[in-house]
Amino acid sequence: MGYARNIIIVRTADAIIAVDGEYGTLSEISHELGFGFPVIGLKTWNPQLGDGTVDASILVCGTPHEAVAMAAAEADKRASIL
């Protein structure tokens, strides 16, 4: 299935937690952001925009507990919009 799995994951999630990661994680982050879903980052990629500033689209957290709490809150926000 390869990288097609990444699209399946992001299309079925209300929020994702990106942990550490390599290019597959970066792919999942980019798909999730492209679809307009929140991404919570735990020691993961920190992309920069073309002007060199850090892209604030990834909500950075410091602990797994914080990551889960943030993901749940973001998923709840999304559910209330739909």
C-alpha positions in Angstrom: 0.0 0.0 0.0 3.0 2.3 0.6 2.3 6.0 0.9 -1.3 5.6 -0.1 -1.8 4.5 3.5 -0.9 8.1 4.6 -3.9 9.5 2.7 -6.2 6.9 4.1 -5.0 7.8 7.7 -5.5 11.5 7.3 -8.9 11.2 5.5 -10.3 9.1 8.4 -8.9 11.2 11.3 -10.3 14.3 12.9 -6.8 15.3 14.1 -3.4 13.6 13.9 -0.5 13.5 16.3 2.8 13.5 14.5 5.5 11.9 16.6 9.2 12.2 15.6 9.1 10.8 12.0 10.7 10.6 8.7 9.4 11.3 5.2 6.2 9.3 5.7 5.3 11.4 8.7 6.1 14.5 6.8 3.8 13.3 4.0 1.0 12.6 6.5 1.5 16.1 8.0 1.3 17.8 4.6 -1.8 15.8 3.6 -3.5 16.6 6.9 -2.7 20.3 6.6 -3.7 20.3 3.0 -7.1 18.9 3.9 -7.5 21.6 6.6 -7.2 19.3 9.6 -5.3 20.1 12.7 -1.9 18.5 13.3 -0.4 18.1 16.8 3.4 17.7 16.8 5.4 15.9 19.4 9.2 16.2 18.6 8.4 16.1 14.9 9.0 18.2 11.8 8.8 21.9 12.1 8.4 23.2 8.5 9.3 26.7 7.5 7.4 28.9 5.1 9.1 30.4 2.0 10.1 33.5 4.0 11.9 31.4 6.6 9.3 31.8 9.4 8.1 28.7 11.2 4.8 27.4 9.9 2.4 27.7 13.0 0.0 25.2 11.4 1.5 22.4 13.5 0.4 22.7 17.1 3.5 21.9 19.1 3.2 20.0 22.4 5.8 18.7 24.9 4.4 15.5 26.3 2.2 12.6 25.0 -0.5 13.5 27.5 -0.6 17.0 26.2 -0.6 15.7 22.6 -3.7 13.6 23.3 -5.5 16.4 25.1 -4.8 18.8 22.2 -5.9 16.3 19.6 -9.1 15.6 21.4 -9.8 19.3 21.8 -9.1 19.9 18.1 -11.3 17.0 17.1 -14.1 18.3 19.3 -13.8 21.7 17.6 -14.0 20.1 14.2 -17.0 18.0 15.2 -18.9 21.1 16.4 -18.3 22.8 13.0 -19.6 19.9 11.0 
